[in-house]
Amino acid sequence: MKKARIWVRLVIAILLAVMVSGAGLVHWATLEQKNLAIEQSKDFAMSVHQMTLAGLTGMMITGTIGLRTIFLDQIKESNHIESLKVFRGDAVVKQFGLGFDGETPSDALETRVLVTGEAYFDVVSSKRGGEHLKAIIPVKATENYLGKNCLFCHEVPVNTVLGAVSMEVSLDRAAETTRSFGLRALLAGAALCLPLGLFIWFFISRMVTRPMAKMTEGLSSIADGDIAQANLLPVLRHDEVGAAIEAFNRVMGKTGELLQQQRMSRIVFDNSLEGITVTDAYSRIQLVNKAFSDTTGYSAEEVIGKTPAILKSGRQSPEFYSEFWAALQRDGEWRGEIWNQRKNGSVYAEWLNVSAVRNARGEVEHYVAIFSDITERKEREELITFQAFHDALTGLPNRLLFKDRLEQALAQAKRYKSRTPAVMFLDLDKFKQVNDTLGHDVGDLLLKEVANRLKGCVRSVDTVARLAGDEFTVLLPEVTCESDADAVAEKILAAMREPIALGAEDRVVTTSIGLSMYPRDGRDADALMKSADAAMYHVKATGRAGRCFFSDELRGAPSRRSELEGRLKDAFINREFVLHYQPIIDLQSGEVHGKEALIRWQTPEGQLLMPDEFIGLAEEVGLMAKLGEWVLETACIQARLWQLENQAVRIAVNLSASEFNRPDLADTVRAILRRAGLTPNLLELEVPESLVMVDAEHSKRVFRELADLGVMLSIGNFGTGYTCLAALHQMPIDTVKVDRSVIRQYLSQHHDKSLLNAVFGVASALGLRAVAEGVESLEQLSLLQEFECNRAQGYLFALPLPEGKKDTA
């Protein structure tokens, strides 16, 4: 229903007020006019009374009083009086009798006037309709009336009521005059209402409704969110309307600011990458943003009116939520890590910040929760932690984790005397022969199978670890005697005597096991591991494929680790380390795009040790910094020689953890480039993916320093860890080197392309070159060409060889 405008209602109200007031005024004037007519009629009645009294007195004096009825009729006719009569009082009746008919009181009113001597006036209705003024006026004796003295003739005292004159005077003429006056007044009022209404409309429109309409338009624009149309109004008056306009302008200005802030807040709310939830004081959800729906899978319509309890995963205890609410009520906020459940049932981790919003009275009106999904970060942290303490190939604990668990077992053994931890040191027999004849891929498969067999021989409380190469250790934390440990060792030897399928053939790969017991063979972790290592070394020296407990006879015998440690220091001095170079092939042209420098240890006995057999030890004994610097400088010098021979190819050098974390790395690289005279862009520095993501900020800083030198940068073992794409995108990386395990996994998992799509897709999306490592078969090469990988290296193309030696494979 359309509402009447305010100016129409104001005009109607004012006109109604004017009309009511005018009608009241006319009514009052009419009443006054009527009262005036009555008063005039009273005066007329008094004059008729005087006239009648004078006439009767004269007739009485002249002796013609008997004609008084004629006289009265003449007076009545001549003065348009409805009725006129004279009746006698007691004093006259006593002297003159009752007189003519009708000259005695006929009703109580006439009698009362004779008794009281007071005149009576009243308006009465006549029998013919209309109103009459009924007047009964007494006649009293006076001392001298028209020169005559009533006392003298009739001995009547002064003020004695002699009689009364009764008459009825018609008020019809006065009523007609009053009606005529009222009608004219009403017509005049009605005629005045039109111009008055127009004047009022014009006045209200100009002075009230027009400013109000402007203010309404402005408020409507604000309500519609169109701030640009909400103009301020000029203040041209200093009355209440002007004050209202000033207040309106202030409200408009403040409202505009608030709307702008609200719009910006809404944009931030809707586009925030963090999920936002707003509830009322009873935790009923009132508002959620898009990030909330993206993270939880619930639309806003599905959660409005419900509580956040629908997200509970069940991972937190009731005590957790009790502490949560206690902190929220006490401090007004809570922040921390919580596990929730998505609509599809999957569980995710989030970092949650909840704040209470209170009103001026300190009462909670809302709760605002802001959260971010940290599942990927948690998984990345867990993966990085796992990689830091586990072997990448087999997934077994590495040396660090094994040593930590051994120290925990020793602490328990010292507390509970009944426990006697045992340590096994295992080394595969003739493992190098497998690598050399069947290739590293087959060697890796062998190591994985060995890991699985070892885990199948021990309990869940025991630990199987891979230290390096083909070295494994086993911790038995809860054995009670030597025979328990010996039984496990025999079980392992039996498992290893079973053939292992390696490619097209089955092969038996035996192992040598050394054992040590706490506290007999050592009271700390290092001592027990050295004792087990020495026992294993004794087995190797006496025929392999067996087991041996450490004994006093072996106490002076060197362990393999201690032997390697001593020889490692001598090897650096004696220059037993050499670099082998493996070409990186451009798969489109077939040309050599670059070469990777790979360190080898050439022992005096002619044995060639691979990096995984000594790099970890070099890190532990503090030789890696010097060794890495030697590798880098030797490779740069060789690349410079190639450059001088017009064979400019880029040389790729791997950086270890100790090298990558040294604060003077950029200065060291700069100095080596200067000494070698090598153009910086012919040097490529490769860092493992797992090392890069340990501390992404540190990695970005180091990469920028190296990139400023002009060298190329690559990430190795790509696809084996969990790289944060946002962090990777901010690093000045040129190349990713796809780990051989990525391709092997594809071929071993029924050609599932998901991992390859992810790895090469990331490289393509970030504009990075992809180099495949460890390519050893035509099947692998065909696969790489399918994914448009442009560069590769591996045994299929060439073995890593010293400079100057041709690959005759």
C-alpha positions in Angstrom: 0.0 0.0 0.0 1.4 3.3 -1.1 1.7 5.7 1.9 0.6 9.4 1.6 3.4 11.9 1.5 4.1 13.8 4.6 3.3 17.1 3.1 -0.2 15.9 2.1 -0.8 14.6 5.6 0.5 17.9 7.1 -1.8 20.0 4.8 -4.8 17.8 5.6 -4.0 17.9 9.3 -3.6 21.7 9.3 -6.8 22.2 7.2 -8.7 19.9 9.5 -7.4 21.8 12.5 -8.4 25.1 10.8 -11.8 23.7 9.9 -12.4 22.3 13.4 -11.3 25.5 14.9 -13.4 27.5 12.4 -16.4 25.3 13.1 -15.9 25.8 16.8 -15.5 29.5 16.4 -18.7 29.6 14.3 -20.5 27.5 16.9 -19.3 29.8 19.6 -20.3 32.9 17.6 -23.7 31.3 16.9 -24.2 30.6 20.6 -23.2 34.2 21.4 -25.5 35.4 18.7 -28.3 33.3 20.2 -27.6 34.5 23.7 -27.5 38.0 22.5 -30.9 37.5 20.9 -32.2 36.1 24.1 -30.9 39.0 26.1 -32.4 41.4 23.6 -35.7 39.5 23.9 -35.4 39.9 27.7 -34.9 43.6 27.3 -37.9 43.6 24.9 -40.0 41.7 27.5 -39.0 44.3 30.1 -40.0 47.1 27.8 -43.4 45.4 27.1 -43.8 45.0 30.9 -43.2 48.7 31.4 -45.4 49.6 28.6 -48.2 47.3 29.9 -47.8 48.6 33.4 -47.9 52.2 32.3 -51.0 51.6 30.1 -52.9 49.8 32.9 -51.9 52.5 35.4 -53.3 55.2 33.1 -56.5 53.2 32.5 -56.8 52.7 36.3 -56.5 56.4 36.9 -58.9 57.3 34.1 -61.4 54.7 35.1 -61.1 52.7 31.9 -59.5 49.7 33.5 -62.3 47.5 32.3 -61.0 47.8 28.8 -57.7 46.2 29.8 -58.1 43.0 27.7 -58.4 45.1 24.6 -55.4 47.0 25.6 -53.4 43.8 26.1 -54.5 42.4 22.8 -53.3 45.6 21.1 -49.9 45.4 22.7 -49.6 41.7 21.8 -50.5 42.3 18.2 -48.4 45.4 17.7 -45.3 43.8 19.2 -45.7 40.3 17.7 -45.9 38.7 21.1 -47.2 35.1 21.1 -49.1 35.5 24.4 -49.6 38.3 27.0 -51.6 38.3 30.2 -51.7 40.1 33.5 -52.6 38.2 36.7 -53.3 39.7 40.2 -51.4 39.2 43.4 -53.1 38.7 46.8 -53.0 42.4 47.7 -55.1 43.3 44.6 -57.4 40.3 44.9 -58.2 41.4 48.5 -59.2 44.9 47.3 -60.6 44.2 43.9 -61.4 40.6 43.7 -60.3 37.9 41.2 -60.9 40.1 38.1 -61.4 38.6 34.6 -60.8 35.0 33.8 -57.1 34.3 33.5 -56.1 37.0 35.8 -55.1 34.5 38.5 -51.9 32.4 38.6 -52.3 29.3 36.4 -49.2 27.3 37.3 -46.5 27.0 39.9 -44.1 29.3 38.0 -46.5 32.2 38.1 -47.3 31.5 41.8 -43.5 31.4 42.6 -43.0 34.8 40.9 -45.8 36.3 43.0 -44.3 34.8 46.1 -40.6 35.6 45.5 -41.2 38.8 43.6 -38.3 37.8 41.2 -38.7 37.8 37.4 -38.6 34.5 35.6 -37.1 34.1 32.1 -36.7 30.8 30.2 -36.5 29.6 26.6 -39.2 27.1 25.9 -40.5 25.2 22.8 -43.7 26.4 21.4 -46.5 24.1 20.4 -46.1 25.2 16.8 -42.4 24.5 16.8 -39.6 26.9 17.3 -38.4 28.5 20.5 -40.1 31.2 22.7 -38.8 33.3 25.5 -41.2 32.9 28.4 -41.1 35.9 30.7 -43.0 36.4 34.0 -42.2 39.8 35.5 -43.7 40.9 38.8 -45.4 44.3 39.4 -44.5 45.8 42.7 -45.9 48.8 44.6 -43.7 51.9 44.6 -43.7 55.2 46.4 -44.3 57.2 43.4 -45.2 55.9 40.0 -46.0 58.4 37.3 -46.7 61.0 40.0 -49.1 58.7 41.8 -48.6 57.1 45.3 -50.1 53.6 45.7 -49.9 54.0 49.5 -52.0 57.1 49.3 -55.0 55.4 47.5 -54.8 51.8 48.5 -52.6 51.7 51.5 -50.4 49.1 49.9 -46.8 48.9 51.3 -43.9 49.6 49.0 -42.5 46.5 47.1 -45.7 44.6 47.7 -46.2 42.3 44.7 -49.4 43.5 43.1 -49.3 41.0 40.3 -47.2 40.0 37.3 -47.1 40.3 33.5 -46.6 37.0 31.7 -45.7 36.8 28.1 -44.1 34.6 25.4 -41.8 36.3 22.9 -41.0 34.3 19.7 -37.3 33.7 19.1 -37.8 32.5 15.5 -36.5 35.7 14.0 -33.4 35.6 16.2 -32.9 31.9 15.4 -33.1 32.7 11.7 -30.6 35.5 12.1 -28.3 33.1 14.0 -28.6 30.4 11.4 -27.9 32.9 8.6 -24.9 34.2 10.5 -23.5 30.6 11.0 -24.0 29.7 7.4 -22.3 32.8 6.2 -19.4 32.1 8.6 -19.1 28.5 7.4 -19.1 29.6 3.8 -16.5 32.2 4.5 -14.4 29.6 6.3 -14.7 27.1 3.4 -13.8 29.8 0.9 -10.8 30.6 3.0 -9.6 27.0 3.2 -8.5 26.7 -0.4 -6.1 29.6 -0.5 -5.0 28.8 3.0 -4.4 25.1 2.0 -2.4 26.2 -1.0 -0.4 28.6 1.1 0.2 25.9 3.7 1.2 23.4 1.0 3.7 25.9 -0.5 5.1 26.8 2.9 5.5 23.2 4.1 6.8 22.0 0.7 9.5 24.7 0.6 10.4 24.9 4.2 9.9 21.2 5.4 9.1 18.5 2.8 11.7 19.6 0.2 14.6 19.4 2.6 13.2 16.2 4.0 12.9 14.7 0.5 16.6 15.6 -0.1 17.6 14.0 3.1 15.4 10.9 2.3 17.2 10.6 -1.1 20.5 10.8 0.6 19.6 8.1 3.2 18.1 5.9 0.4 21.4 6.2 -1.5 23.3 5.2 1.7 20.8 2.3 2.2 21.4 1.1 -1.4 25.2 1.4 -0.8 25.6 4.1 -3.5 27.8 6.5 -1.5 28.6 8.6 -4.5 24.9 9.7 -4.8 24.7 10.7 -1.1 25.5 14.4 -1.4 25.6 16.8 1.6 22.8 19.4 1.7 23.5 23.2 1.9 22.6 24.8 5.3 20.7 28.0 4.4 18.6 28.3 7.5 19.2 28.7 11.2 15.9 27.2 12.5 15.1 23.6 13.5 15.1 22.4 9.9 18.6 23.9 9.4 19.7 22.2 12.6 18.2 18.9 11.2 20.1 19.4 7.9 23.4 20.0 9.8 22.8 16.8 11.8 21.9 15.0 8.6 25.2 16.1 7.0 27.1 14.9 10.0 25.3 11.6 9.9 25.8 11.3 6.1 29.5 12.0 6.5 30.0 9.5 9.3 27.7 6.9 7.6 29.7 7.3 4.4 32.9 6.6 6.2 31.4 3.6 8.0 29.9 2.2 4.8 33.3 2.6 3.1 35.0 0.8 6.0 32.2 -1.8 5.9 32.7 -2.3 2.2 36.4 -2.7 2.6 35.9 -5.0 5.6 33.5 -7.1 3.5 36.0 -7.3 0.7 38.6 -8.4 3.1 36.2 -10.8 4.8 35.1 -12.4 1.5 38.6 -12.6 -0.1 40.5 -13.5 3.0 42.6 -16.7 2.6 41.8 -17.4 6.2 38.5 -18.8 7.3 36.3 -16.5 9.4 33.4 -17.5 11.6 31.2 -15.1 13.5 28.8 -16.5 16.2 26.4 -15.0 18.7 27.0 -15.1 22.4 25.5 -18.6 22.4 28.0 -19.9 19.8 25.3 -20.1 17.0 27.0 -19.3 13.7 25.8 -16.1 12.1 28.3 -15.5 9.4 31.1 -17.4 7.5 33.3 -16.4 4.6 34.3 -18.2 1.4 37.5 -19.5 2.8 35.5 -21.2 5.6 33.5 -23.0 2.9 36.5 -23.8 0.8 38.3 -25.3 3.8 35.4 -27.2 5.6 33.3 -28.1 2.6 30.2 -26.6 4.3 28.3 -23.8 2.6 27.1 -20.8 4.6 23.5 -22.0 4.4 24.5 -25.4 5.9 26.1 -23.9 9.1 24.1 -20.7 9.8 22.3 -21.2 13.1 24.4 -24.2 14.1 27.4 -24.3 16.4 31.1 -24.9 15.4 30.7 -28.3 17.2 29.7 -29.7 13.8 33.4 -29.5 12.9 34.6 -31.5 15.8 37.0 -34.3 14.8 37.1 -36.1 18.1 40.8 -35.8 18.4 40.6 -33.3 21.3 39.5 -34.4 24.7 36.7 -32.8 26.7 39.4 -31.3 29.0 40.8 -29.5 26.0 37.5 -27.8 25.3 37.1 -27.0 29.0 40.4 -25.2 29.0 39.6 -23.6 25.7 36.4 -22.0 27.1 38.0 -21.1 30.4 40.8 -19.2 28.6 38.3 -17.5 26.3 36.2 -16.3 29.2 39.2 -15.3 31.3 41.3 -13.6 28.6 38.8 -12.7 26.0 40.7 -14.7 23.3 42.2 -18.1 22.6 44.7 -19.1 20.0 46.3 -22.4 19.2 46.3 -25.5 17.1 43.1 -27.7 16.7 42.0 -30.6 14.6 38.7 -30.4 12.9 36.7 -32.5 10.4 35.5 -31.5 7.0 32.1 -32.2 5.6 33.6 -35.2 3.6 34.9 -36.7 6.9 38.6 -35.9 6.3 40.4 -34.4 9.3 42.6 -31.3 9.0 44.7 -29.2 11.2 44.1 -25.5 11.7 45.6 -22.6 13.5 42.7 -21.0 15.3 42.3 -17.5 16.9 39.0 -16.9 18.7 38.1 -13.5 20.2 35.1 -12.4 22.3 33.4 -9.2 21.2 31.8 -7.4 24.1 29.3 -4.5 24.3 29.6 -1.3 26.4 28.3 -3.3 29.4 31.0 -5.8 29.1 28.6 -8.6 27.9 29.7 -10.9 25.2 27.7 -10.3 22.0 29.7 -12.2 19.4 32.7 -14.6 19.0 34.9 -14.1 16.0 37.1 -17.1 15.0 39.8 -16.8 12.3 41.6 -19.9 11.2 44.0 -21.1 8.6 44.4 -24.6 7.3 47.9 -25.8 8.4 47.4 -29.4 7.3 50.0 -29.0 4.5 52.4 -27.3 6.8 52.0 -30.0 9.4 52.5 -32.6 6.8 55.5 -30.8 5.5 56.9 -30.4 8.9 56.3 -34.0 9.7 57.8 -35.0 6.3 60.9 -32.8 6.9 61.2 -34.2 10.4 60.8 -37.7 9.0 63.4 -37.0 6.3 65.8 -35.6 8.9 65.5 -38.8 11.0 64.9 -41.4 8.3 66.6 -42.9 5.3 65.1 -41.6 2.0 65.4 -44.8 0.2 64.1 -47.4 2.7 62.2 -45.2 5.1 64.1 -46.7 8.0 65.4 -44.6 10.8 68.8 -43.1 10.0 71.9 -42.8 12.2 70.5 -39.8 14.2 67.2 -41.5 15.1 68.9 -44.8 15.8 71.4 -43.2 18.2 68.5 -41.3 19.9 66.5 -44.5 20.5 69.6 -46.3 21.7 70.3 -43.6 24.3 66.6 -43.8 25.4 67.0 -47.6 25.8 70.2 -47.2 27.8 68.4 -44.7 30.1 65.6 -47.2 30.7 68.2 -50.0 31.2 69.9 -47.9 33.9 66.6 -47.4 35.6 65.3 -51.0 35.3 68.3 -53.3 35.9 66.5 -56.3 34.3 66.9 -54.9 30.8 70.0 -55.5 28.7 69.9 -53.7 25.3 71.7 -55.3 22.4 73.0 -53.6 19.3 73.5 -55.3 15.9 75.7 -53.9 13.1 75.0 -55.4 9.7 76.8 -55.0 6.4 75.7 -56.7 3.2 78.3 -59.0 1.6 79.5 -58.1 -1.9 76.9 -55.4 -2.3 79.2 -53.4 -4.6 79.2 -56.2 -7.0 75.5 -55.9 -7.4 75.7 -52.2 -8.1 78.5 -52.6 -10.6 76.9 -55.5 -12.5 73.2 -54.8 -12.3 73.1 -51.0 -11.8 72.2 -48.7 -9.0 68.4 -49.1 -9.6 68.7 -52.8 -8.8 71.0 -52.0 -5.9 68.3 -49.7 -4.5 65.7 -52.4 -4.9 67.9 -54.8 -3.0 68.4 -52.3 -0.1 64.6 -51.9 0.1 64.0 -55.7 0.2 66.7 -56.1 2.8 65.0 -53.4 4.9 61.7 -55.2 4.7 63.2 -58.5 5.7 65.0 -57.0 8.6 61.8 -55.4 9.9 60.1 -58.8 9.5 62.6 -60.3 11.9 62.1 -58.0 14.9 59.3 -56.8 17.2 57.6 -53.5 17.1 59.6 -52.2 20.1 62.9 -52.9 18.2 64.5 -50.5 15.8 66.0 -51.3 12.3 68.1 -48.4 10.8 70.1 -47.8 7.7 73.3 -45.8 8.4 74.8 -45.5 4.9 75.3 -47.6 1.8 74.7 -51.2 2.7 75.2 -50.7 6.5 72.2 -51.4 8.8 71.8 -51.5 12.5 69.3 -53.2 14.8 68.4 -52.2 18.4 66.9 -54.7 20.7 66.0 -52.7 23.8 64.4 -55.3 26.0 66.4 -58.6 25.7 67.4 -60.2 29.0 70.4 -62.2 27.8 72.9 -62.8 25.0 70.9 -65.8 23.7 67.9 -63.7 23.0 69.9 -61.4 20.8 71.6 -64.4 19.1 68.3 -65.8 18.2 67.2 -62.6 16.4 70.6 -62.5 14.6 70.1 -66.1 13.5 66.6 -65.3 12.3 68.0 -62.4 10.2 70.7 -64.6 8.7 68.1 -67.2 7.8 65.9 -64.5 6.1 68.9 -63.2 4.1 69.7 -66.7 2.8 66.4 -66.7 0.9 66.9 -65.6 -2.8 66.0 -62.1 -3.8 64.5 -61.3 -7.2 66.8 -58.8 -8.8 65.7 -58.0 -12.3 65.7 -61.2 -14.5 67.6 -63.3 -11.9 67.4 -64.4 -8.3 70.4 -63.8 -6.1 71.3 -64.6 -2.5 72.8 -61.6 -0.8 74.2 -62.6 2.6 75.1 -60.2 5.5 77.7 -60.0 8.3 76.4 -59.2 11.7 78.3 -57.9 14.7 76.6 -57.7 18.2 77.3 -55.9 21.4 75.5 -56.1 24.8 75.0 -53.4 27.5 76.7 -52.9 29.8 79.4 -55.5 29.0 80.5 -54.1 25.7 79.9 -50.4 26.4 78.0 -48.1 28.7 77.1 -45.4 26.1 75.7 -45.4 22.6 78.9 -44.7 20.8 80.8 -47.4 22.6 78.1 -50.0 21.9 78.0 -49.1 18.2 81.8 -49.2 17.9 81.8 -52.6 19.6 79.1 -54.0 17.3 81.0 -52.5 14.3 84.2 -54.1 15.4 82.5 -57.5 15.8 80.9 -57.1 12.3 84.3 -56.2 10.9 85.7 -59.4 12.4 83.0 -61.5 10.7 83.9 -59.8 7.4 87.5 -60.7 7.9 86.8 -64.3 8.8 84.5 -65.4 6.0 81.3 -63.3 6.0 77.7 -64.5 6.2 77.8 -64.9 9.9 77.4 -63.3 13.3 79.7 -62.5 16.1 79.4 -61.0 19.6 82.0 -58.4 20.7 84.6 -59.8 23.1 87.7 -58.7 24.9 89.8 -60.2 22.1 88.2 -57.7 19.7 88.6 -54.7 21.9 91.8 -53.6 20.2 90.6 -54.5 16.8 89.5 -51.6 14.6 85.9 -51.2 13.6 84.9 -50.4 10.1 83.7 -47.0 11.1 86.9 -46.2 13.1 88.9 -47.5 10.2 87.0 -45.4 7.7 87.3 -42.3 9.9 91.0 -42.7 10.2 91.5 -43.4 6.5 89.1 -40.5 5.6 91.4 -38.0 7.2 94.4 -39.5 5.5 92.6 -39.7 2.2 92.1 -36.0 2.1 95.8 -35.4 2.8 96.9 -38.1 0.3 94.5 -36.8 -2.4 92.6 -40.1 -2.8 89.4 -38.3 -3.7 88.7 -37.9 -7.4 85.9 -36.4 -9.5 83.9 -38.3 -12.0 81.8 -36.4 -14.6 78.5 -37.6 -15.9 77.1 -35.7 -18.9 73.6 -34.1 -19.0 72.1 -34.8 -22.4 69.7 -32.5 -24.3 67.0 -35.0 -25.3 66.0 -33.1 -28.4 69.4 -32.5 -30.0 71.3 -35.3 -28.3 74.1 -32.9 -27.4 75.9 -32.6 -24.1 74.3 -29.7 -22.3 76.4 -30.0 -19.1 78.2 -32.3 -16.7 77.7 -33.2 -13.1 80.7 -33.5 -10.9 80.5 -36.6 -8.6 83.0 -37.4 -5.9 84.6 -40.8 -5.5 87.1 -42.2 -3.0 89.8 -44.2 -4.7 91.5 -46.2 -2.0 95.1 -47.3 -2.3 93.8 -50.9 -2.5 92.0 -49.9 -5.7 88.5 -49.9 -4.2 86.2 -47.2 -5.4 83.9 -46.0 -2.7 80.6 -44.2 -3.5 79.6 -40.9 -1.7 76.9 -42.6 0.5 79.7 -44.7 2.0 81.7 -41.7 3.4 79.8 -38.4 3.0 77.8 -38.9 6.1 81.0 -39.7 8.1 82.7 -36.7 6.6 79.9 -34.6 7.8 80.1 -36.0 11.3 83.9 -35.6 11.7 83.9 -32.1 10.3 85.7 -32.7 7.0 82.8 -31.9 4.7 83.6 -28.1 4.5 87.1 -28.7 3.2 86.1 -31.6 1.1 83.2 -29.7 -0.5 85.4 -26.7 -1.2 87.9 -29.0 -2.9 85.2 -30.5 -5.0 83.9 -27.1 -6.0 87.3 -25.7 -6.9 88.4 -28.8 -8.8 85.2 -28.8 -10.8 85.5 -25.1 -11.7 89.1 -25.5 -12.8 88.0 -28.4 -15.0 85.2 -26.4 -16.5 87.5 -23.6 -17.2 89.8 -26.0 -19.1 86.9 -27.1 -21.2 86.1 -23.5 -21.8 89.6 -22.9 -23.1 89.2 -25.9 -25.4 86.1 -24.4 -26.9 84.0 -27.0 -25.1 82.1 -24.6 -22.8 79.7 -26.8 -20.9 78.0 -26.0 -17.5 79.4 -27.9 -14.6 76.9 -29.0 -11.8 78.2 -29.4 -8.3 76.3 -30.7 -5.3 76.3 -28.8 -2.0 76.1 -30.7 1.3 74.2 -29.5 4.3 77.3 -28.1 6.0 78.3 -26.2 2.9 74.8 -24.8 2.3 74.6 -23.6 5.9 78.0 -21.9 6.1 77.6 -18.1 6.4 80.4 -17.4 3.9 79.2 -19.6 1.1 78.7 -16.8 -1.4 82.1 -15.4 -0.6 83.7 -18.8 -0.9 82.0 -19.4 -4.3 83.1 -15.9 -5.5 86.7 -16.6 -4.5 86.8 -20.0 -6.2 85.3 -18.6 -9.5 87.9 -15.8 -9.4 90.8 -18.2 -8.8 89.5 -20.6 -11.5 88.8 -17.8 -14.0 85.4 -19.5 -14.8 82.5 -17.5 -16.1 79.8 -17.7 -13.3 77.0 -18.9 -15.6 79.0 -22.0 -16.4 78.6 -23.1 -12.7 75.4 -24.7 -11.4 75.0 -25.4 -7.7 72.6 -28.2 -6.7 70.9 -28.4 -3.3 68.7 -31.4 -2.3 65.0 -30.6 -2.0 64.8 -31.8 1.6 67.6 -29.5 2.6 66.0 -26.5 0.9 62.7 -26.9 2.8 64.2 -27.3 6.3 64.3 -23.5 6.5 62.7 -21.9 3.5 63.6 -18.3 4.5 67.3 -19.2 5.0 67.3 -21.0 1.6 65.8 -18.0 -0.2 68.4 -15.7 1.3 71.3 -18.0 0.3 69.9 -18.6 -3.2 69.6 -14.8 -3.7 73.2 -14.3 -2.6 74.4 -17.0 -5.0 72.2 -15.8 -7.9 73.7 -12.3 -7.5 77.0 -13.9 -8.4 75.6 -15.0 -11.7 75.7 -18.8 -11.0 72.9 -21.1 -12.0 70.9 -22.8 -9.2 69.0 -26.2 -9.1 67.1 -28.3 -6.7 68.1 -32.0 -6.6 66.2 -35.1 -5.7 63.0 -33.2 -6.7 59.8 -35.1 -6.1 61.0 -37.1 -3.1 60.1 -34.5 -0.5 57.4 -31.9 0.0 58.2 -28.6 -1.5 56.1 -25.5 -0.7 55.3 -24.1 -4.1 54.9 -20.6 -2.7 58.4 -20.7 -1.2 59.8 -22.3 -4.4 58.3 -19.6 -6.6 60.2 -16.9 -4.6 63.5 -18.6 -5.0 65.8 -17.7 -8.0 65.9 -21.4 -9.1 66.7 -22.3 -12.8 66.4 -26.1 -12.8 64.8 -29.0 -10.9 66.5 -32.4 -11.1 63.9 -35.1 -10.9 64.9 -37.9 -8.7 65.3 -41.4 -10.2 62.8 -42.8 -7.7 60.0 -40.7 -9.3 60.4 -42.5 -12.6 60.9 -45.9 -10.9 57.7 -45.4 -8.9 55.7 -44.7 -12.1 57.0 -47.9 -13.7 56.4 -50.0 -10.6 52.9 -48.7 -9.9 51.1 -49.7 -13.1 51.9 -46.5 -14.9 50.2 -44.1 -12.5 51.0 -40.7 -14.0 49.8 -38.6 -11.0 53.2 -38.1 -9.5 54.9 -37.4 -12.8 52.2 -35.0 -13.8 52.6 -33.2 -10.5 56.4 -33.0 -10.7 56.7 -31.9 -14.3 53.6 -29.7 -14.0 55.2 -27.8 -11.1 58.4 -27.3 -13.1 56.5 -26.1 -16.2 54.2 -23.8 -14.1 57.2 -22.1 -12.5 59.1 -21.8 -15.7 61.9 -24.2 -14.6 64.0 -26.6 -16.6 63.6 -30.2 -15.6 66.5 -32.7 -15.7 65.8 -36.4 -15.1 68.4 -38.2 -13.0 69.3 -41.9 -13.1 67.9 -42.8 -16.6 69.0 -46.3 -17.3 66.6 -47.8 -19.8 64.9 -46.9 -23.1 61.5 -47.3 -21.4 62.4 -44.5 -19.0 63.7 -42.4 -21.9 60.4 -42.9 -23.8 58.5 -41.9 -20.7 60.5 -38.7 -20.3 59.9 -37.8 -23.9 56.2 -38.3 -23.4 56.3 -35.7 -20.6 58.4 -33.4 -22.7 61.3 -33.5 -20.3 64.2 -31.8 -22.2 67.3 -33.0 -20.4 68.4 -36.2 -18.6 71.4 -38.0 -17.3 72.1 -41.6 -16.3 73.8 -44.9 -17.2 71.7 -45.1 -20.4 73.8 -42.2 -21.8 77.1 -42.5 -19.9 78.7 -43.6 -16.7 80.3 -41.1 -14.4 83.9 -41.2 -15.4 87.1 -39.3 -14.6 88.1 -36.6 -17.1 89.8 -38.0 -20.2 88.4 -41.5 -19.8 86.0 -42.6 -22.5 82.8 -44.5 -21.6 83.1 -47.9 -23.3 80.0 -49.3 -21.7 
